[in-house]
Structure formats: structure tokens, C-alpha cells
Amino acid sequence: MDSQEAFLAITNSKYTGETTDIKVHKVWNDNKDHSGDSVTVYLLVDGIRIREETLSAANNWQYTWEN
């Protein structure tokens, strides 16, 4: 399995005190069987890793961080 990294930055410019959910969904762009694979995703605040989750076929390649 090849190692790949991808980053998505979400910047809040004004704090309103409201909460938000952040959803992540892995989409494979090939025809390979990825049923035994997994992907670790990280939630960062100011560049600091505060949470992590593993995506796999077991969670349908998706997760939602709820606040």
C-alpha cells in the first residue's frame, strides 16, 4: 500500500461561540479493493493535533467530529 498525505485547512476568522460539526469522508479514486485498508485523519487547531480518527470500511470511510 502506498503512503499518501492530504491536508485540509479550515480557518474561522471570527469566533461566535457557536459550535460546529466537522465531517470527513474518504473517497477512493481507483478500482482497487480497499476493504483491509485504513486512513488516519487528524483534527488540528492552530497546527496542533487535538483529535484523530481512523477511517475504514467498518465506518464507511467517514467520521464526524461533533462539538
C-alpha positions as CSV (number, residue, x, y, z in Angstrom):
1,M,0.0,0.0,0.0
2,D,1.3,3.4,-0.9
3,S,1.5,6.1,1.8
4,Q,-0.3,9.3,1.0
5,E,-0.9,12.5,2.9
6,A,-3.5,15.2,2.3
7,F,-4.3,18.3,4.3
8,L,-7.4,20.4,4.5
9,A,-7.3,23.7,6.4
10,I,-10.5,25.3,7.8
11,T,-10.0,28.8,9.2
12,N,-12.5,30.5,11.4
13,S,-11.9,34.2,11.2
14,K,-14.5,35.2,13.8
15,Y,-15.4,33.2,16.9
16,T,-19.1,33.5,17.6
17,G,-19.5,31.0,20.4
18,E,-21.4,28.6,18.2
19,T,-20.5,25.0,17.8
20,T,-20.0,23.2,14.5
21,D,-19.6,19.6,13.3
22,I,-16.7,18.7,11.0
23,K,-17.2,15.8,8.7
24,V,-14.6,13.8,6.8
25,H,-15.2,11.3,4.1
26,K,-12.5,9.3,2.2
27,V,-13.2,8.7,-1.4
28,W,-11.0,6.2,-3.3
29,N,-10.3,7.2,-6.9
30,D,-9.4,3.8,-8.2
31,N,-10.9,0.3,-8.6
32,K,-8.8,-1.5,-6.0
33,D,-10.2,-3.4,-3.1
34,H,-9.5,-1.3,0.0
35,S,-11.6,-3.4,2.4
36,G,-8.5,-4.2,4.5
37,D,-7.0,-0.6,4.4
38,S,-7.4,2.3,6.8
39,V,-6.7,6.0,6.8
40,T,-5.9,8.1,9.9
41,V,-7.3,11.6,9.8
42,Y,-6.3,14.4,12.3
43,L,-8.2,17.4,13.6
44,L,-5.8,20.3,14.1
45,V,-6.2,23.6,16.0
46,D,-3.6,26.2,15.3
47,G,-1.4,23.4,13.8
48,I,-1.7,21.3,16.9
49,R,-3.2,17.8,16.6
50,I,-6.1,17.6,19.1
51,R,-8.1,14.6,17.8
52,E,-7.6,11.7,15.4
53,E,-9.8,9.1,13.9
54,T,-9.2,6.0,11.7
55,L,-11.4,5.7,8.6
56,S,-12.0,2.2,7.2
57,A,-14.7,0.1,5.5
58,A,-16.1,-0.6,9.0
59,N,-17.2,3.1,9.4
60,N,-18.0,3.6,5.7
61,W,-14.8,5.7,5.3
62,Q,-16.4,8.6,7.2
63,Y,-16.5,10.3,10.6
64,T,-18.0,13.5,12.1
65,W,-16.3,15.4,14.9
66,E,-19.1,16.9,16.9
67,N,-18.8,19.9,19.2
